[in-house]
Structure formats: structure tokens, C-alpha cells
């Protein structure tokens, strides 16, 4: 099959994965996504302790996408293990890999969560781009090279599964952050987390719409920024990149591959095209490759040539 790929020593049936976020909150949503053709599913980010998340509304549609400030709602790692075991069994039957997204306030928290989740997932995605982990919205570990390095190297020391770092676009020099996580031993990089934050005001109530006031931007409008980040990261590191940000069609996915992504993730796209989006994007990629008589490896990073 022309969509098969091996990344980080793992075989994936196709390069279209579910991104971390709202669609990965429950086992049943992940199962539906797996049945609709995703090559891998990523959980909502899990931390050490249970978190209720921000006040509603936590998500609002805007032109070109969505703003969200979920505020890391999750049951805490100890509670989550049963759920993830349940998810994993079903994913094994469907040959869909499980990515465990984790977050923490510092490297110690990341270490604990990683140690617990490692034996239950195929790979770990470090959410060092989460804008809520430190308390205040708008800053993250992924904006600081030294902190990013410390988190990645600490987790790499305690786990055998591949570790990928998810980066934020909200930095002045993405190449510097990418190089730093590669130096720390990351097996791959996911780019990007949400952009901004941004804000919307309801002119009737004269109040911000989101409970948290600000929220990270996802969806179609962030795609050019995501592509630019993937392009820059590809030029700076040797490790594989998973591209994410505004992908809704096969053409979008191919654009990310040409910029340097080996695989892609879809989150907000599910709102635009439904659960079937994973099969649809895979079909659209295949169609393009067959028509042009190309393999995926021919197009990954090809704009750099
Ligand atoms: O939960 C969230 O509000 C959230 C997280 Br952890 C993240 O990494 N990115 C985002 O847009 N929202």
C-alpha cells in the first residue's frame, strides 16, 4: 500500500493521524476516528492531577477556524490508565497506533506521567506547547530552549517508547527550539499547537465570549503559519516531523509533506468534514500520488530541493 510508512521504528498503515485535543477526550470518539481510517490516534493531554478545565464556553468558531481554551481538562494519569488500556485493545484490532499526549508544569511532572503511560501507548507526544500548564495563559515550556531541552531529555531517560515533542508557533525562532529538542534526544517533532492566543467579543453582552477570555487559534486560517513552521523545522533538524494546523483535505496534507512533514495530524478538520475526514484525506493523497506516479518519500521535503 502506497500509504504505509515506518516512522520512529513503528509501522503505520497511513500518515493521517488524529491530533491531540477535544476529539481525543473519550475512548468512544477515538474508536470512531480509528474506524474512519486514522493511522494513529492521539489522546487529549494528560497530566499528574485531575483538572476540571476552564469555565464554559471553552470553544468558539471564528472566521477561518476556532478559538479554544479548554484548560487541560483531564482525569489525571492514574485515573486515565484504565481508559487508555480500553482504547488500546480496540486500536490493536484496527491496527491503529496510540499516541499518548502528556503535559506537566516542569520536567519532574513530565517524568512521572511519562513513566506511568509509557507501557500503555505506542509513542509519547510531549505537549510542551500547552498554554495553560504553567497557570497563566499565553506562555509555555516550548517558548524556552533550555526548559524544552530539560523536559525532553528527562523523559527520554525514563522511557523506551519513541518520544515526540509538540511545538508552539508562538516563538521568534522555531529552528532554535527544534534544534534544542533534537539535541535532547527527541525522536520526532509535531508542529504546530494553536496560534495566538486570540480573543472574540460579543457586542450584545459587551463581554469576551470565551470563559478564559483568550484562546488558541486552530483551523484553516492557521495553515500557512503551520506550513512555514514545518518548512523551517525541516531545514534545521534530521528527525521526522508530524505536521498539524488547518488540514482538511488531501491537498493540505500534501502541502505539509512537501514542506517536510512525514505524517500529519487532523483536529479541527473533523468539524468541517466529519469523522470520515481521515478516510477522505487518505483517498485524496493516494489519488494524487497515483496520478503523478509518485511515492510519499518523493514528496516529503521536496520544496527544499
Ligand atoms: O486544553 C487546552 O486548552 C489546550 C491545550 Br492543553 C493545548 O495544548 N492547546 C490548546 O489549544 N488548548
Boltz pocket constraint, residues with backbone or C-beta under 6 A from the ligand:
constraints:
  - pocket:
      binder: B
      contacts: [[A, 45], [A, 68], [A, 69], [A, 70], [A, 71], [A, 72], [A, 73], [A, 127], [A, 129], [A, 130], [A, 131], [A, 132], [A, 193], [A, 194], [A, 216], [A, 217]]
      max_distance: 6.0
